[in-house]
Amino acid sequence: MGDHLERATEFGAQFRTWLREGAIVHDETVIDGLANAPQALLDLVNGAYTGKTVVRLGS
C-alpha cells in the first residue's frame, strides 16, 4: 500500500462501500470483563478466535 498512498482516499471510500453492502465482512469476538482477559489472551494465541478480539471493560 505504501507504493499507492495517492489512492488511499479512493480506497477508503470503496472499502466503506464494500462493508456497507456486505461484500466484505469481518469477524469480531467480544470478551466481557477484565477478569476474563488473561484467558482470552491465551485463547487468542492458541487460535481460538478469528478476526478482531476485544475485551469489553464496561457495559
N, C-alpha and C positions, 0 to 999 in steps of 0.2 A: 504494500500500500504506500510505502514511503516514496515510491517512484511516481505516484499519481496523486499527490496531495492537491493538485489543482482541481481534481474531480471529487474531493471529499464532500462538498456541499451537495452535488448532484447525487452521489451515492447515498448520503444520509436521507435525502428526500425519497429516493427509490426504496431504500430499506424500510423506512416507516410505512410506505405504501404496502410493501410485501407483508409486513407484520399485521397491518390493519386488515388486509384481505385474507389472512390466514395462509398465505403461500409459504411463510416461514413461521415455525412455531418453536418455542423454547421450553425446555423442562426447567422446573424450579421446585426445589424441596425446601419447605419451611419447617424448622425445628423450633418448638416453643420452649422458651426459658433458658436462662444462662446455666442452670444446673444440668441441662441436657447437652450443653456444648461439648464437653470432653468426649462423650460417646459419639456425638455427631461427627467430630473430627476423626475419630478412629474409623467410623463407618465410611467417611469420605475417602480416606487414604486407602481403604480396603475395597473401594469401587462400588459401594452400596448405592450411590446416587449418580444420576446423570444431570448435566446442566448445572445451573447455579444452585448453591446450597447456602441458606442464610439461617441465622439464629435470631428469632424474634424475641426482643427483650421486654416489650410492653404489649398491652392488649390492643 
